[in-house]
């Protein structure tokens, strides 16, 4: 079944592939021995500043944060200490670690080369007709497990006198000018604000900052509730403009990006199956290989 989770897995797969490529680039830079400032070392193993930055960015670390940078260097040093100790006391397993590292590095090289090759061949344009056809065939596989809504949401400090500006009436959006006034008010006072009447959003995502535990969510959504209340240090305004039921397929505009990702992912998989050997056969001709079983 296609679902939001499936699209997420597709996305994760692409992120992992990108991570492999980043690591591959790191191995290449390391092997090239570029002259650069050495920022950490253990025995003969050295880490340059450029290599540290590449690794930190790969892991999503903040390179500009001094404490994070220092912690990363300490962690790298710790890892190298383990490697050196293994090399000293258990050369056989150390050799296995190095062999596995080389084998993994070759897999990274394969992923990098395939990515570059297939990127040139992959068609990433998905027409509206393709989206519609995919949606029509797989519509029931996108059944919602949560309401999606179009809504206005506003959160302000409870100390603010919102009635002075008549926000308790204007958030109802009965007049054309009301939304403009609410937008202006939100810029001044809102700690959280959402409005997009042309885009659907999951209700749980919209309301995660609203204390609704004592309320009936089904009633709030299905009655297109327009309400405001004060609890704790904040006042909350909620206007449900439209909604789609749980256990129903959402409209195609809600799924368009997700369907596009799935279609492109399928195209990429087809290319891998059709063109994978083609790439290998091409580059194999450049390199002399021998197998002596």
PAMAR-529504 format. One record per residue (C-alpha): x, y, z; residue number from 1. Coordinates in steps of 0.02 Angstrom, whole numbers, plus 32768, in hexadecimal, padded with zeros to 4 digits. Layout:
N
<site><x>X</x><y>Y</y><z>Z</z><num>NUM</num></site>
...
//
This chain:
293
<site><x>8000</x><y>8000</y><z>8000</z><num>1</num></site>
<site><x>803E</x><y>80AD</y><z>7FD4</z><num>2</num></site>
<site><x>8037</x><y>811F</y><z>8069</z><num>3</num></site>
<site><x>808A</x><y>81B4</y><z>80BA</z><num>4</num></site>
<site><x>8101</x><y>813A</y><z>810E</z><num>5</num></site>
<site><x>812F</x><y>80F1</y><z>8065</z><num>6</num></site>
<site><x>8159</x><y>819B</y><z>8021</z><num>7</num></site>
<site><x>81C0</x><y>81BA</y><z>80BD</z><num>8</num></site>
<site><x>821F</x><y>8117</y><z>809F</z><num>9</num></site>
<site><x>8242</x><y>814C</y><z>7FEC</z><num>10</num></site>
<site><x>8282</x><y>81F0</y><z>802D</z><num>11</num></site>
<site><x>82ED</x><y>819A</y><z>80B1</z><num>12</num></site>
<site><x>8337</x><y>8128</y><z>802C</z><num>13</num></site>
<site><x>836A</x><y>81BE</y><z>7FC4</z><num>14</num></site>
<site><x>83B4</x><y>8213</y><z>805F</z><num>15</num></site>
<site><x>8418</x><y>8175</y><z>8087</z><num>16</num></site>
<site><x>8458</x><y>816C</y><z>7FD6</z><num>17</num></site>
<site><x>848E</x><y>8221</y><z>7FE2</z><num>18</num></site>
<site><x>84E5</x><y>81F9</y><z>8086</z><num>19</num></site>
<site><x>8545</x><y>816A</y><z>8034</z><num>20</num></site>
<site><x>857F</x><y>81E2</y><z>7FAD</z><num>21</num></site>
<site><x>85B9</x><y>825F</y><z>8030</z><num>22</num></site>
<site><x>861D</x><y>81D8</y><z>8088</z><num>23</num></site>
<site><x>8666</x><y>819F</y><z>7FE2</z><num>24</num></site>
<site><x>86A0</x><y>8251</y><z>7FC0</z><num>25</num></site>
<site><x>86EF</x><y>8252</y><z>806D</z><num>26</num></site>
<site><x>874F</x><y>81B2</y><z>8048</z><num>27</num></site>
<site><x>878C</x><y>81FB</y><z>7FA4</z><num>28</num></site>
<site><x>87C8</x><y>829B</y><z>7FF7</z><num>29</num></site>
<site><x>881E</x><y>8236</y><z>807F</z><num>30</num></site>
<site><x>8879</x><y>81C7</y><z>8004</z><num>31</num></site>
<site><x>88B0</x><y>825B</y><z>7F9C</z><num>32</num></site>
<site><x>890A</x><y>82A0</y><z>8035</z><num>33</num></site>
<site><x>88E0</x><y>8355</y><z>8012</z><num>34</num></site>
<site><x>894F</x><y>83CB</y><z>8072</z><num>35</num></site>
<site><x>88E5</x><y>8419</y><z>80F8</z><num>36</num></site>
<site><x>88ED</x><y>844A</y><z>81AF</z><num>37</num></site>
<site><x>88F3</x><y>83AF</y><z>821D</z><num>38</num></site>
<site><x>8872</x><y>83C4</y><z>82A8</z><num>39</num></site>
<site><x>8880</x><y>8319</y><z>82FC</z><num>40</num></site>
<site><x>88F3</x><y>8284</y><z>82F7</z><num>41</num></site>
<site><x>890E</x><y>81DB</y><z>8349</z><num>42</num></site>
<site><x>89B4</x><y>818B</y><z>831F</z><num>43</num></site>
<site><x>89CB</x><y>819A</y><z>8264</z><num>44</num></site>
<site><x>8911</x><y>81B7</y><z>8244</z><num>45</num></site>
<site><x>88EB</x><y>826D</y><z>8223</z><num>46</num></site>
<site><x>8849</x><y>82CE</y><z>8208</z><num>47</num></site>
<site><x>8854</x><y>8371</y><z>81A8</z><num>48</num></site>
<site><x>87E1</x><y>8405</y><z>81BE</z><num>49</num></site>
<site><x>8793</x><y>83EA</y><z>8113</z><num>50</num></site>
<site><x>8771</x><y>8332</y><z>8138</z><num>51</num></site>
<site><x>8724</x><y>835E</y><z>81E0</z><num>52</num></site>
<site><x>86AF</x><y>83DB</y><z>818D</z><num>53</num></site>
<site><x>8679</x><y>835C</y><z>810A</z><num>54</num></site>
<site><x>8653</x><y>82D9</y><z>818F</z><num>55</num></site>
<site><x>85F8</x><y>8353</y><z>8201</z><num>56</num></site>
<site><x>858B</x><y>8392</y><z>8174</z><num>57</num></site>
<site><x>8566</x><y>82DE</y><z>8142</z><num>58</num></site>
<site><x>852A</x><y>82BA</y><z>81F4</z><num>59</num></site>
<site><x>84C8</x><y>835D</y><z>81FD</z><num>60</num></site>
<site><x>8538</x><y>83AB</y><z>8280</z><num>61</num></site>
<site><x>854A</x><y>8468</y><z>8295</z><num>62</num></site>
<site><x>85FB</x><y>8489</y><z>8257</z><num>63</num></site>
<site><x>85F7</x><y>853D</y><z>8294</z><num>64</num></site>
<site><x>85CF</x><y>850C</y><z>8347</z><num>65</num></site>
<site><x>8675</x><y>8503</y><z>83A4</z><num>66</num></site>
<site><x>8639</x><y>848B</y><z>842B</z><num>67</num></site>
<site><x>85EB</x><y>8416</y><z>83AA</z><num>68</num></site>
<site><x>868A</x><y>841E</y><z>8341</z><num>69</num></site>
<site><x>86F6</x><y>83F4</y><z>83D7</z><num>70</num></site>
<site><x>8683</x><y>8365</y><z>840A</z><num>71</num></site>
<site><x>868C</x><y>831E</y><z>835A</z><num>72</num></site>
<site><x>874B</x><y>8321</y><z>835B</z><num>73</num></site>
<site><x>874C</x><y>82CB</y><z>8404</z><num>74</num></site>
<site><x>86D5</x><y>8246</y><z>83C2</z><num>75</num></site>
<site><x>8740</x><y>822A</y><z>8327</z><num>76</num></site>
<site><x>87DA</x><y>821A</y><z>8395</z><num>77</num></site>
<site><x>8782</x><y>819B</y><z>8404</z><num>78</num></site>
<site><x>8754</x><y>8131</y><z>836C</z><num>79</num></site>
<site><x>8806</x><y>8132</y><z>832C</z><num>80</num></site>
<site><x>8846</x><y>80FE</y><z>83D8</z><num>81</num></site>
<site><x>87D5</x><y>8065</y><z>83CE</z><num>82</num></site>
<site><x>8818</x><y>803E</y><z>8321</z><num>83</num></site>
<site><x>88CC</x><y>804F</y><z>8359</z><num>84</num></site>
<site><x>88AD</x><y>7FE1</y><z>83F0</z><num>85</num></site>
<site><x>885A</x><y>7F5A</y><z>8386</z><num>86</num></site>
<site><x>88ED</x><y>7F61</y><z>830E</z><num>87</num></site>
<site><x>8965</x><y>7F47</y><z>839F</z><num>88</num></site>
<site><x>890E</x><y>7EBA</y><z>83FC</z><num>89</num></site>
<site><x>88AB</x><y>7E61</y><z>8374</z><num>90</num></site>
<site><x>88F9</x><y>7E78</y><z>82C7</z><num>91</num></site>
<site><x>8888</x><y>7DF4</y><z>8278</z><num>92</num></site>
<site><x>87E6</x><y>7E4E</y><z>82A4</z><num>93</num></site>
<site><x>8836</x><y>7EF5</y><z>827B</z><num>94</num></site>
<site><x>885A</x><y>7EB2</y><z>81CB</z><num>95</num></site>
<site><x>87A4</x><y>7E7B</y><z>81BE</z><num>96</num></site>
<site><x>876A</x><y>7F2A</y><z>81EE</z><num>97</num></site>
<site><x>87DA</x><y>7F76</y><z>8168</z><num>98</num></site>
<site><x>879C</x><y>7EF9</y><z>80E6</z><num>99</num></site>
<site><x>86E7</x><y>7F1F</y><z>810F</z><num>100</num></site>
<site><x>870D</x><y>7FD8</y><z>8104</z><num>101</num></site>
<site><x>8758</x><y>7FC3</y><z>8056</z><num>102</num></site>
<site><x>86C3</x><y>7F59</y><z>801F</z><num>103</num></site>
<site><x>8649</x><y>7FDA</y><z>8061</z><num>104</num></site>
<site><x>86AC</x><y>8063</y><z>800A</z><num>105</num></site>
<site><x>8697</x><y>8007</y><z>7F65</z><num>106</num></site>
<site><x>85DB</x><y>8002</y><z>7F81</z><num>107</num></site>
<site><x>85DE</x><y>80BD</y><z>7F9E</z><num>108</num></site>
<site><x>863D</x><y>80D4</y><z>7EFC</z><num>109</num></site>
<site><x>85B9</x><y>806E</y><z>7EA1</z><num>110</num></site>
<site><x>852C</x><y>80D7</y><z>7EEB</z><num>111</num></site>
<site><x>8585</x><y>8178</y><z>7EBE</z><num>112</num></site>
<site><x>85A4</x><y>8145</y><z>7E09</z><num>113</num></site>
<site><x>84F4</x><y>8100</y><z>7DF4</z><num>114</num></site>
<site><x>84A9</x><y>819F</y><z>7E3A</z><num>115</num></site>
<site><x>850C</x><y>820B</y><z>7DC0</z><num>116</num></site>
<site><x>84E3</x><y>819A</y><z>7D2D</z><num>117</num></site>
<site><x>8429</x><y>8186</y><z>7D51</z><num>118</num></site>
<site><x>8414</x><y>823E</y><z>7D7B</z><num>119</num></site>
<site><x>843B</x><y>8264</y><z>7CC5</z><num>120</num></site>
<site><x>83B8</x><y>81E8</y><z>7C89</z><num>121</num></site>
<site><x>832D</x><y>8203</y><z>7D08</z><num>122</num></site>
<site><x>8295</x><y>8265</y><z>7CCF</z><num>123</num></site>
<site><x>8254</x><y>82C4</y><z>7D67</z><num>124</num></site>
<site><x>81C4</x><y>831B</y><z>7D0F</z><num>125</num></site>
<site><x>811B</x><y>82D2</y><z>7D42</z><num>126</num></site>
<site><x>8086</x><y>8312</y><z>7CE2</z><num>127</num></site>
<site><x>7FDC</x><y>8337</y><z>7D2D</z><num>128</num></site>
<site><x>7F96</x><y>82A7</y><z>7CC6</z><num>129</num></site>
<site><x>8013</x><y>822D</y><z>7D12</z><num>130</num></site>
<site><x>7FE8</x><y>826B</y><z>7DC0</z><num>131</num></site>
<site><x>7F2F</x><y>8256</y><z>7D9F</z><num>132</num></site>
<site><x>7F43</x><y>81A8</y><z>7D55</z><num>133</num></site>
<site><x>7FAB</x><y>816E</y><z>7DE8</z><num>134</num></site>
<site><x>7F30</x><y>81B9</y><z>7E62</z><num>135</num></site>
<site><x>7E9B</x><y>8166</y><z>7E0C</z><num>136</num></site>
<site><x>7EED</x><y>80BA</y><z>7E12</z><num>137</num></site>
<site><x>7F32</x><y>80C6</y><z>7EC4</z><num>138</num></site>
<site><x>7EB2</x><y>8139</y><z>7F13</z><num>139</num></site>
<site><x>7E79</x><y>80BA</y><z>7F95</z><num>140</num></site>
<site><x>7F2C</x><y>809D</y><z>7FCB</z><num>141</num></site>
<site><x>7F3B</x><y>814E</y><z>800E</z><num>142</num></site>
<site><x>7EAF</x><y>8140</y><z>808D</z><num>143</num></site>
<site><x>7EC1</x><y>81C5</y><z>8113</z><num>144</num></site>
<site><x>7EE0</x><y>8196</y><z>81C8</z><num>145</num></site>
<site><x>7EC6</x><y>8247</y><z>8203</z><num>146</num></site>
<site><x>7E5A</x><y>82DA</y><z>81D1</z><num>147</num></site>
<site><x>7EA3</x><y>8356</y><z>8159</z><num>148</num></site>
<site><x>7E64</x><y>8408</y><z>8165</z><num>149</num></site>
<site><x>7E6D</x><y>84B7</y><z>8121</z><num>150</num></site>
<site><x>7E70</x><y>8528</y><z>81B6</z><num>151</num></site>
<site><x>7EA1</x><y>85C7</y><z>8210</z><num>152</num></site>
<site><x>7F01</x><y>85B4</y><z>82B3</z><num>153</num></site>
<site><x>7F43</x><y>863D</y><z>8325</z><num>154</num></site>
<site><x>7F9C</x><y>8632</y><z>83CD</z><num>155</num></site>
<site><x>7FBF</x><y>86D1</y><z>8430</z><num>156</num></site>
<site><x>7FF2</x><y>86F8</y><z>84E4</z><num>157</num></site>
<site><x>7F5B</x><y>86FF</y><z>8558</z><num>158</num></site>
<site><x>7F93</x><y>87AA</y><z>8594</z><num>159</num></site>
<site><x>7F6E</x><y>87F7</y><z>84E9</z><num>160</num></site>
<site><x>7EC5</x><y>884F</y><z>84DB</z><num>161</num></site>
<site><x>7E8B</x><y>8803</y><z>8436</z><num>162</num></site>
<site><x>7DDA</x><y>8847</y><z>8449</z><num>163</num></site>
<site><x>7E1A</x><y>88F7</y><z>8435</z><num>164</num></site>
<site><x>7E43</x><y>88CE</y><z>837F</z><num>165</num></site>
<site><x>7DA6</x><y>885F</y><z>8370</z><num>166</num></site>
<site><x>7E0E</x><y>87C6</y><z>8346</z><num>167</num></site>
<site><x>7D89</x><y>875A</y><z>8399</z><num>168</num></site>
<site><x>7D17</x><y>878B</y><z>8307</z><num>169</num></site>
<site><x>7D95</x><y>879F</y><z>827C</z><num>170</num></site>
<site><x>7DDD</x><y>86EF</y><z>828D</z><num>171</num></site>
<site><x>7D32</x><y>86B2</y><z>8250</z><num>172</num></site>
<site><x>7D62</x><y>86F8</y><z>81A5</z><num>173</num></site>
<site><x>7CB4</x><y>8735</y><z>817B</z><num>174</num></site>
<site><x>7CF2</x><y>87CC</y><z>811B</z><num>175</num></site>
<site><x>7D78</x><y>87DA</y><z>8095</z><num>176</num></site>
<site><x>7DDE</x><y>8852</y><z>80FE</z><num>177</num></site>
<site><x>7DE0</x><y>87E3</y><z>8198</z><num>178</num></site>
<site><x>7E6D</x><y>8772</y><z>8160</z><num>179</num></site>
<site><x>7EDE</x><y>8806</y><z>813A</z><num>180</num></site>
<site><x>7EBD</x><y>884C</y><z>81E8</z><num>181</num></site>
<site><x>7EDE</x><y>87A4</y><z>823B</z><num>182</num></site>
<site><x>7F80</x><y>8791</y><z>81D8</z><num>183</num></site>
<site><x>7FBA</x><y>883C</y><z>8211</z><num>184</num></site>
<site><x>7F8A</x><y>8816</y><z>82C5</z><num>185</num></site>
<site><x>7FE5</x><y>876E</y><z>82BF</z><num>186</num></site>
<site><x>8087</x><y>87C1</y><z>8289</z><num>187</num></site>
<site><x>8081</x><y>882C</y><z>8326</z><num>188</num></site>
<site><x>8044</x><y>87B2</y><z>83AB</z><num>189</num></site>
<site><x>803B</x><y>86FE</y><z>8371</z><num>190</num></site>
<site><x>80AF</x><y>867A</y><z>83B9</z><num>191</num></site>
<site><x>8068</x><y>85FF</y><z>833B</z><num>192</num></site>
<site><x>7FFD</x><y>8621</y><z>82A2</z><num>193</num></site>
<site><x>7FBE</x><y>85BE</y><z>820D</z><num>194</num></site>
<site><x>7F4D</x><y>85E6</y><z>817C</z><num>195</num></site>
<site><x>7F4C</x><y>859F</y><z>80CC</z><num>196</num></site>
<site><x>7EA0</x><y>8585</y><z>8084</z><num>197</num></site>
<site><x>7EE8</x><y>853A</y><z>7FE4</z><num>198</num></site>
<site><x>7F4E</x><y>84B0</y><z>8037</z><num>199</num></site>
<site><x>7F18</x><y>841B</y><z>80A0</z><num>200</num></site>
<site><x>7F71</x><y>83F2</y><z>8143</z><num>201</num></site>
<site><x>7F60</x><y>8361</y><z>81BC</z><num>202</num></site>
<site><x>7EF7</x><y>8399</y><z>824F</z><num>203</num></site>
<site><x>7F6E</x><y>8348</y><z>82CC</z><num>204</num></site>
<site><x>7FFD</x><y>83AD</y><z>8282</z><num>205</num></site>
<site><x>7F98</x><y>844E</y><z>8289</z><num>206</num></site>
<site><x>7F5C</x><y>8431</y><z>833B</z><num>207</num></site>
<site><x>7FF9</x><y>83E9</y><z>838D</z><num>208</num></site>
<site><x>8012</x><y>848F</y><z>83E7</z><num>209</num></site>
<site><x>7F5C</x><y>849F</y><z>841D</z><num>210</num></site>
<site><x>7F20</x><y>8454</y><z>84C4</z><num>211</num></site>
<site><x>7E8D</x><y>83EE</y><z>8481</z><num>212</num></site>
<site><x>7E97</x><y>8353</y><z>84EE</z><num>213</num></site>
<site><x>7DF1</x><y>8377</y><z>8544</z><num>214</num></site>
<site><x>7D96</x><y>8398</y><z>84A1</z><num>215</num></site>
<site><x>7D47</x><y>8321</y><z>8423</z><num>216</num></site>
<site><x>7DB5</x><y>832F</y><z>8389</z><num>217</num></site>
<site><x>7D33</x><y>82E1</y><z>8315</z><num>218</num></site>
<site><x>7CB5</x><y>8365</y><z>8347</z><num>219</num></site>
<site><x>7D31</x><y>83F3</y><z>8335</z><num>220</num></site>
<site><x>7D5F</x><y>83C1</y><z>8283</z><num>221</num></site>
<site><x>7CBA</x><y>8381</y><z>8240</z><num>222</num></site>
<site><x>7C58</x><y>8415</y><z>8284</z><num>223</num></site>
<site><x>7CD4</x><y>848D</y><z>8233</z><num>224</num></site>
<site><x>7CEB</x><y>84D8</y><z>82DE</z><num>225</num></site>
<site><x>7D14</x><y>8590</y><z>82F0</z><num>226</num></site>
<site><x>7D4B</x><y>85AC</y><z>83A2</z><num>227</num></site>
<site><x>7DC6</x><y>8604</y><z>8413</z><num>228</num></site>
<site><x>7DF4</x><y>85E2</y><z>84C7</z><num>229</num></site>
<site><x>7E77</x><y>8612</y><z>8547</z><num>230</num></site>
<site><x>7ED9</x><y>858E</y><z>85A4</z><num>231</num></site>
<site><x>7F75</x><y>85AD</y><z>860B</z><num>232</num></site>
<site><x>7FDE</x><y>8639</y><z>85C3</z><num>233</num></site>
<site><x>7F90</x><y>863B</y><z>8515</z><num>234</num></site>
<site><x>7EF2</x><y>865A</y><z>84B4</z><num>235</num></site>
<site><x>7ECE</x><y>85E6</y><z>8420</z><num>236</num></site>
<site><x>7E64</x><y>860D</y><z>8387</z><num>237</num></site>
<site><x>7E2E</x><y>8581</y><z>8313</z><num>238</num></site>
<site><x>7DC4</x><y>858D</y><z>8276</z><num>239</num></site>
<site><x>7DAB</x><y>84EB</y><z>8215</z><num>240</num></site>
<site><x>7D82</x><y>8526</y><z>8165</z><num>241</num></site>
<site><x>7D75</x><y>847B</y><z>8112</z><num>242</num></site>
<site><x>7DA2</x><y>83C5</y><z>8136</z><num>243</num></site>
<site><x>7DB2</x><y>8318</y><z>80EC</z><num>244</num></site>
<site><x>7D7C</x><y>827F</y><z>814D</z><num>245</num></site>
<site><x>7DEE</x><y>81FC</y><z>8194</z><num>246</num></site>
<site><x>7DE1</x><y>8154</y><z>813A</z><num>247</num></site>
<site><x>7DC8</x><y>81AD</y><z>8094</z><num>248</num></site>
<site><x>7E42</x><y>81D1</y><z>8008</z><num>249</num></site>
<site><x>7E82</x><y>8285</y><z>800D</z><num>250</num></site>
<site><x>7E75</x><y>82F7</y><z>7F76</z><num>251</num></site>
<site><x>7EFD</x><y>82E8</y><z>7EF2</z><num>252</num></site>
<site><x>7F47</x><y>8393</y><z>7F19</z><num>253</num></site>
<site><x>7F70</x><y>8355</y><z>7FC8</z><num>254</num></site>
<site><x>7FCC</x><y>82BF</y><z>7F7F</z><num>255</num></site>
<site><x>801E</x><y>830E</y><z>7EE6</z><num>256</num></site>
<site><x>80CE</x><y>831D</y><z>7F2E</z><num>257</num></site>
<site><x>80C6</x><y>8270</y><z>7F7A</z><num>258</num></site>
<site><x>8089</x><y>8220</y><z>7ED9</z><num>259</num></site>
<site><x>810F</x><y>827A</y><z>7E76</z><num>260</num></site>
<site><x>8195</x><y>8233</y><z>7EE9</z><num>261</num></site>
<site><x>814F</x><y>8184</y><z>7ED4</z><num>262</num></site>
<site><x>8149</x><y>8192</y><z>7E16</z><num>263</num></site>
<site><x>81FB</x><y>81D4</y><z>7E0B</z><num>264</num></site>
<site><x>8236</x><y>814D</y><z>7E84</z><num>265</num></site>
<site><x>81E7</x><y>80C9</y><z>7E15</z><num>266</num></site>
<site><x>823B</x><y>8114</y><z>7D7C</z><num>267</num></site>
<site><x>82E2</x><y>8112</y><z>7DD6</z><num>268</num></site>
<site><x>82CC</x><y>805C</y><z>7E07</z><num>269</num></site>
<site><x>82A1</x><y>802F</y><z>7D52</z><num>270</num></site>
<site><x>833D</x><y>8089</y><z>7D17</z><num>271</num></site>
<site><x>83A8</x><y>802B</y><z>7D95</z><num>272</num></site>
<site><x>8365</x><y>7F86</y><z>7D55</z><num>273</num></site>
<site><x>837A</x><y>7FB5</y><z>7C9D</z><num>274</num></site>
<site><x>841A</x><y>801B</y><z>7CA2</z><num>275</num></site>
<site><x>847A</x><y>7FDA</y><z>7D38</z><num>276</num></site>
<site><x>84DE</x><y>7F58</y><z>7CD6</z><num>277</num></site>
<site><x>84F7</x><y>7FD4</y><z>7C49</z><num>278</num></site>
<site><x>8557</x><y>8047</y><z>7CBD</z><num>279</num></site>
<site><x>85C4</x><y>7FBC</y><z>7D01</z><num>280</num></site>
<site><x>85EC</x><y>7F77</y><z>7C54</z><num>281</num></site>
<site><x>8620</x><y>8025</y><z>7C1B</z><num>282</num></site>
<site><x>8697</x><y>804A</y><z>7CAB</z><num>283</num></site>
<site><x>86DA</x><y>7F98</y><z>7CB2</z><num>284</num></site>
<site><x>872D</x><y>7FB2</y><z>7C09</z><num>285</num></site>
<site><x>8799</x><y>803A</y><z>7C57</z><num>286</num></site>
<site><x>87E3</x><y>7FC8</y><z>7CDC</z><num>287</num></site>
<site><x>8847</x><y>7F29</y><z>7CD1</z><num>288</num></site>
<site><x>87FB</x><y>7EA2</y><z>7D3F</z><num>289</num></site>
<site><x>8832</x><y>7DF1</y><z>7D6B</z><num>290</num></site>
<site><x>87DC</x><y>7D66</y><z>7DCB</z><num>291</num></site>
<site><x>8848</x><y>7CD1</y><z>7DFD</z><num>292</num></site>
<site><x>87DD</x><y>7C56</y><z>7E61</z><num>293</num></site>
//
